[in-house]
Amino acid sequence: MPSSRASLLTGLAVALLLGLAAPGAWAQDSAPQAVPPREIIVATAPVNSPLGRWGNAFVERLKTEAGQPVSEAITAGPLPNSALLQSGRVAIGLVSLDVAAAAWAGTSPMAPGLKFEHLRALAPVAPAAVLRFVVPVGSGITSASGLAGKRVALATDDALTEPMLKALDVKATLRRLPLTEVAKQFADAKIDAVAVTGLEPFALPPEQPAVTFGLTVAEIAKVAAAIPGVAAAAVPLPPAPAVPPADPAATDPAAAAPAPAALPPQPLPPSAGMWTWLVASDALPEEVARRATEIAVGQAAPLAEAAGLELSPALDPLTNRALPFHRGAAAAWATQGVTVPADQVR
């Protein structure tokens, strides 16, 4: 359950969102922190979500290395986290780069026209969403380009599919609906495909055999050039079907042989994902920013395992075009052989 501190900080974020347009309040909240925070508060994500589990595992590691108290604030996700970082109420947070880019540019839906200039990039964490498509076996649709002119279902809160298809110049008829209704929509021949972006695996019922595919390397590159924060990411797959235990009483040789077990899902090439980054306030001390970055980069595999996430391909940090890097992060990346250009460090 969220701690009282987490509840308080989430409430503060909501209050901040409601009050961003008040110039007096904004001037007070957005002032740089003159004194480094005595406690490092990390804003994470909803409890038991993949990013929430990642955040909890990261906080536990940072506690042993920060040299000062560290605590976790469980929040609703990137939008409140960006506001809490800008206000200085938290020092580190998980923010997807589309949210970060809008906040930095002053086009955030929370506060259009106000630039969140105290945000600094540390390190990539994991995809916040990964695009893939599911189609019935025998549909003849094998790629995103094959969706042109087709009826594609997507979740009601899906914010990724439409801009990605637009970047690919694929014109499909999009129908928003709860994903729980997709199986019936396929059965009634009302849709041709479903777009899935969530980090949880998605599968149709066994009686509806289907094929899953993502974007090609060339398509990922095209989408990444158009949308900040997009890069290759592993596709979450459903677990292998359970194999029923053998019945020891079934000894009649004339009995029908059991049906062969279904094959487990085969790994797919990475598709396009919108990445979440570890983001800091510019008031975070350089040494803490450096250690936080080193943990996120050096312990990427155990952190992904703790979160229940597929380990995605290593992400070039210089693909970040949303935020400048924290000086401590740039120092950490230098030890990894990555030189962050001076004009990208603040």
C-alpha positions as CSV (number, residue, x, y, z in Angstrom):
1,M,0.0,0.0,0.0
2,P,1.2,3.6,-0.6
3,S,2.9,5.2,2.3
4,S,1.4,8.3,3.9
5,R,4.3,10.3,2.3
6,A,3.3,8.8,-1.0
7,S,-0.3,9.8,-0.6
8,L,0.7,13.3,0.5
9,L,3.0,13.8,-2.5
10,T,0.4,12.5,-4.9
11,G,-2.1,15.0,-3.4
12,L,0.5,17.8,-3.7
13,A,1.0,16.9,-7.4
14,V,-2.7,17.1,-8.0
15,A,-2.8,20.5,-6.3
16,L,0.1,21.6,-8.4
17,L,-1.6,20.6,-11.6
18,L,-4.7,22.6,-10.6
19,G,-2.6,25.6,-9.6
20,L,-0.1,25.9,-12.4
21,A,-1.8,28.7,-14.1
22,A,-1.5,31.0,-11.0
23,P,1.6,33.1,-11.7
24,G,2.3,33.7,-8.0
25,A,2.2,30.1,-7.0
26,W,4.2,29.0,-10.0
27,A,7.0,31.5,-9.3
28,Q,7.3,30.2,-5.7
29,D,7.1,26.5,-6.7
30,S,9.5,26.7,-9.7
31,A,12.3,28.5,-7.8
32,P,15.6,26.5,-7.9
33,Q,16.4,24.7,-4.7
34,A,19.2,26.7,-3.0
35,V,20.0,23.9,-0.5
36,P,20.3,20.3,-1.6
37,P,17.4,18.2,-0.3
38,R,18.1,16.4,3.1
39,E,16.0,13.5,1.9
40,I,16.0,12.0,-1.6
41,I,12.4,11.3,-2.5
42,V,11.9,9.2,-5.7
43,A,8.5,9.4,-7.4
44,T,7.8,6.1,-9.0
45,A,4.5,4.6,-10.4
46,P,1.4,2.8,-9.3
47,V,1.9,0.0,-6.9
48,N,2.5,-3.5,-8.5
49,S,2.7,-2.1,-12.0
50,P,5.9,-3.1,-13.9
51,L,7.4,0.4,-13.5
52,G,6.2,0.6,-9.9
53,R,8.2,-2.6,-9.2
54,W,11.2,-1.2,-11.0
55,G,11.0,2.0,-9.0
56,N,10.8,0.1,-5.7
57,A,13.8,-2.1,-6.6
58,F,15.8,1.1,-7.6
59,V,15.0,2.9,-4.4
60,E,16.2,0.0,-2.3
61,R,19.5,0.0,-4.1
62,L,19.9,3.8,-3.9
63,K,19.3,3.7,-0.2
64,T,22.6,1.8,0.3
65,E,24.6,4.2,-1.9
66,A,23.2,7.8,-1.7
67,G,24.8,8.7,1.6
68,Q,21.6,10.3,2.8
69,P,18.0,9.2,3.5
70,V,16.0,7.9,0.5
71,S,12.3,7.2,0.3
72,E,9.8,6.3,-2.3
73,A,6.7,8.2,-3.3
74,I,4.2,6.0,-5.1
75,T,2.3,8.1,-7.7
76,A,0.0,7.9,-10.6
77,G,2.9,8.1,-13.1
78,P,4.7,10.4,-15.4
79,L,2.4,13.5,-15.4
80,P,2.4,14.0,-11.6
81,N,6.0,13.0,-11.4
82,S,7.0,15.8,-13.9
83,A,5.1,18.3,-11.8
84,L,6.7,17.1,-8.5
85,L,10.1,17.3,-10.0
86,Q,9.6,20.8,-11.4
87,S,8.3,22.0,-8.0
88,G,11.3,20.5,-6.2
89,R,9.0,18.3,-4.0
90,V,10.8,15.2,-5.2
91,A,14.4,14.8,-6.4
92,I,14.1,11.9,-8.8
93,G,11.2,10.5,-10.8
94,L,10.1,8.1,-13.5
95,V,8.9,10.1,-16.5
96,S,8.2,8.9,-20.1
97,L,10.0,11.0,-22.7
98,D,6.9,12.1,-24.5
99,V,5.7,13.6,-21.2
100,A,9.1,15.1,-20.5
101,A,9.4,16.6,-24.0
102,A,6.0,18.3,-23.7
103,A,6.8,19.6,-20.2
104,W,10.2,21.0,-21.3
105,A,8.7,22.6,-24.4
106,G,5.8,24.2,-22.4
107,T,3.2,22.1,-24.2
108,S,2.2,19.8,-21.3
109,P,-1.6,19.3,-21.1
110,M,-1.2,20.2,-17.4
111,A,0.1,23.7,-18.0
112,P,0.3,24.8,-21.6
113,G,2.8,27.6,-22.1
114,L,4.8,26.9,-18.9
115,K,8.2,25.3,-19.4
116,F,9.4,22.8,-16.8
117,E,13.0,23.9,-16.9
118,H,14.2,22.2,-13.7
119,L,14.0,18.6,-15.2
120,R,17.2,16.8,-16.0
121,A,17.7,13.4,-17.7
122,L,19.6,10.6,-15.9
123,A,19.2,7.3,-17.7
124,P,16.7,5.1,-19.6
125,V,14.7,2.8,-17.5
126,A,12.3,0.7,-19.6
127,P,9.6,1.1,-22.1
128,A,6.4,2.7,-20.8
129,A,4.5,1.1,-23.7
130,V,5.4,-1.2,-26.6
131,L,3.4,-1.3,-29.8
132,R,2.4,-4.6,-31.4
133,F,-0.5,-5.8,-33.4
134,V,-2.5,-9.0,-33.1
135,V,-4.4,-10.4,-36.1
136,P,-6.2,-13.7,-36.7
137,V,-4.3,-16.5,-38.3
138,G,-4.9,-16.5,-42.0
139,S,-5.8,-12.8,-42.1
140,G,-2.9,-12.1,-44.6
141,I,-1.9,-9.1,-42.5
142,T,1.8,-9.5,-41.6
143,S,3.1,-5.9,-41.1
144,A,2.0,-2.4,-40.1
145,S,1.8,-1.4,-43.8
146,G,-0.8,-4.2,-44.3
147,L,-3.1,-2.4,-41.8
148,A,-3.9,0.3,-44.4
149,G,-7.6,0.5,-44.9
150,K,-8.3,-2.0,-42.2
151,R,-10.3,-1.7,-39.0
152,V,-7.9,-1.6,-36.0
153,A,-9.1,-1.8,-32.4
154,L,-7.1,0.0,-29.7
155,A,-7.6,0.6,-26.0
156,T,-9.6,3.6,-25.0
157,D,-6.5,5.2,-23.3
158,D,-4.0,4.3,-26.0
159,A,-1.9,7.4,-26.8
160,L,0.8,5.6,-28.8
161,T,-0.8,3.8,-31.8
162,E,-2.4,6.7,-33.6
163,P,0.8,8.9,-33.8
164,M,2.9,5.9,-34.7
165,L,0.7,4.9,-37.6
166,K,0.5,8.6,-38.6
167,A,4.4,8.7,-38.6
168,L,4.3,5.6,-40.9
169,D,1.7,7.1,-43.1
170,V,-0.6,4.1,-42.5
171,K,-4.2,5.1,-42.8
172,A,-6.5,2.7,-40.9
173,T,-9.9,3.0,-39.3
174,L,-9.2,3.1,-35.6
175,R,-11.9,2.0,-33.1
176,R,-11.3,2.6,-29.4
177,L,-12.8,0.0,-27.0
178,P,-11.9,-1.9,-23.9
179,L,-9.5,-4.7,-24.8
180,T,-11.8,-7.2,-23.0
181,E,-14.2,-6.8,-25.9
182,V,-11.7,-7.6,-28.6
183,A,-12.3,-11.4,-28.8
184,K,-16.1,-10.8,-29.4
185,Q,-15.3,-8.1,-32.0
186,F,-13.1,-10.5,-33.9
187,A,-15.7,-13.3,-33.7
188,D,-18.3,-10.9,-35.1
189,A,-15.9,-9.8,-37.9
190,K,-16.1,-6.2,-36.8
191,I,-12.4,-5.6,-36.6
192,D,-9.4,-6.8,-38.6
193,A,-6.6,-6.3,-36.0
194,V,-6.0,-5.0,-32.5
195,A,-3.2,-2.7,-31.4
196,V,-1.7,-3.4,-28.0
197,T,0.7,-1.1,-26.2
198,G,0.5,-2.2,-22.5
199,L,3.5,-3.8,-20.7
200,E,1.3,-6.8,-19.7
201,P,1.2,-9.7,-22.2
202,F,-2.0,-9.9,-24.3
203,A,-3.5,-13.0,-25.8
204,L,-6.8,-14.0,-27.4
205,P,-8.7,-17.1,-26.2
206,P,-7.2,-20.4,-27.4
207,E,-10.1,-20.9,-29.8
208,Q,-9.1,-17.8,-31.7
209,P,-5.6,-18.5,-33.0
210,A,-3.7,-15.3,-33.7
211,V,-0.4,-13.9,-34.8
212,T,1.4,-11.1,-33.1
213,F,3.9,-8.8,-35.0
214,G,5.6,-5.5,-34.2
215,L,7.3,-2.8,-36.3
216,T,10.4,-3.5,-38.5
217,V,13.8,-2.0,-37.8
218,A,13.2,0.6,-40.6
219,E,9.7,1.4,-39.2
220,I,11.1,1.9,-35.7
221,A,13.7,4.3,-37.1
222,K,11.1,6.3,-39.0
223,V,8.8,6.5,-35.9
224,A,11.7,7.4,-33.6
225,A,12.6,10.3,-35.9
226,A,9.1,11.7,-35.6
227,I,8.3,11.1,-31.9
228,P,10.7,11.9,-29.1
229,G,11.4,9.0,-26.7
230,V,10.7,6.2,-29.1
231,A,13.2,3.4,-29.5
232,A,13.4,-0.4,-29.9
233,A,11.9,-2.4,-27.0
234,A,11.2,-6.0,-26.2
235,V,7.6,-7.2,-26.9
236,P,5.9,-8.7,-23.8
237,L,4.6,-12.2,-24.7
238,P,2.0,-14.3,-22.8
239,P,3.3,-17.2,-20.8
240,A,3.5,-20.7,-22.4
241,P,0.2,-22.6,-22.2
242,A,0.0,-24.9,-19.2
243,V,0.4,-28.6,-19.9
244,P,-2.3,-30.7,-18.2
245,P,-0.8,-33.4,-15.9
246,A,-0.9,-37.0,-17.1
247,D,-3.8,-39.1,-15.7
248,P,-2.3,-42.2,-14.1
249,A,-5.6,-44.0,-14.3
250,A,-5.7,-43.7,-18.1
251,T,-4.0,-47.0,-18.9
252,D,-6.3,-48.2,-21.7
253,P,-4.1,-48.4,-24.8
254,A,-7.3,-48.0,-26.9
255,A,-8.0,-44.6,-25.3
256,A,-7.6,-41.6,-27.6
257,A,-4.1,-40.0,-27.4
258,P,-4.1,-36.6,-25.7
259,A,-4.0,-33.6,-28.0
260,P,-0.5,-32.2,-28.4
261,A,0.3,-29.3,-26.1
262,A,0.2,-25.9,-27.7
263,L,3.6,-24.4,-28.6
264,P,4.8,-21.6,-26.3
265,P,4.8,-18.1,-27.8
266,Q,7.9,-17.6,-29.9
267,P,10.0,-14.5,-29.1
268,L,9.5,-11.6,-31.5
269,P,12.0,-9.0,-32.7
270,P,11.9,-5.8,-30.7
271,S,9.2,-3.3,-31.7
272,A,8.8,0.4,-31.1
273,G,8.4,1.5,-27.5
274,M,7.9,4.8,-25.7
275,W,10.7,4.8,-23.1
276,T,10.5,5.9,-19.5
277,W,13.6,7.6,-18.1
278,L,15.0,8.3,-14.7
279,V,14.7,12.1,-14.4
280,A,16.0,14.4,-11.7
281,S,15.5,17.9,-10.4
282,D,18.4,20.2,-11.2
283,A,18.8,20.6,-7.5
284,L,19.9,17.0,-7.0
285,P,23.6,16.9,-5.9
286,E,25.9,15.8,-8.7
287,E,27.3,12.8,-6.7
288,V,23.8,11.4,-6.0
289,A,22.8,11.9,-9.7
290,R,25.9,10.1,-10.7
291,R,25.2,7.1,-8.4
292,A,21.6,7.0,-9.4
293,T,22.6,6.8,-13.1
294,E,25.2,4.2,-12.4
295,I,22.6,2.0,-10.6
296,A,20.1,2.4,-13.5
297,V,22.7,1.5,-16.1
298,G,24.9,-1.0,-14.3
299,Q,22.1,-3.0,-12.8
300,A,19.7,-2.8,-15.7
301,A,19.2,-6.6,-15.9
302,P,18.4,-7.3,-12.2
303,L,16.1,-4.2,-12.1
304,A,14.2,-5.5,-15.1
305,E,13.9,-8.9,-13.5
306,A,12.6,-7.4,-10.3
307,A,10.0,-5.5,-12.3
308,G,9.0,-8.6,-14.4
309,L,10.0,-6.8,-17.6
310,E,11.7,-8.2,-20.6
311,L,15.2,-6.9,-21.0
312,S,15.1,-4.6,-24.0
313,P,18.1,-3.8,-26.2
314,A,20.5,-1.3,-24.7
315,L,19.4,2.2,-25.5
316,D,21.8,4.8,-26.7
317,P,21.3,7.6,-24.2
318,L,22.1,10.2,-26.8
319,T,18.8,9.4,-28.5
320,N,17.3,11.4,-25.7
321,R,16.1,14.7,-27.4
322,A,13.6,15.7,-24.7
323,L,15.7,16.9,-21.8
324,P,19.2,18.1,-21.0
325,F,21.3,15.7,-18.9
326,H,22.2,16.3,-15.3
327,R,25.9,17.0,-14.8
328,G,26.2,13.9,-12.5
329,A,24.5,11.8,-15.2
330,A,27.0,13.0,-17.8
331,A,29.9,12.0,-15.5
332,A,28.4,8.5,-15.1
333,W,27.9,8.1,-18.8
334,A,31.5,9.1,-19.4
335,T,32.6,6.0,-17.4
336,Q,30.5,3.9,-19.8
337,G,32.4,5.4,-22.8
338,V,29.5,7.7,-23.7
339,T,30.4,11.4,-24.0
340,V,27.4,13.7,-23.6
341,P,27.9,16.8,-25.7
342,A,28.5,19.9,-23.5
343,D,25.5,21.7,-25.0
344,Q,23.3,18.8,-23.7
345,V,24.4,19.1,-20.1
346,R,23.0,21.6,-17.6
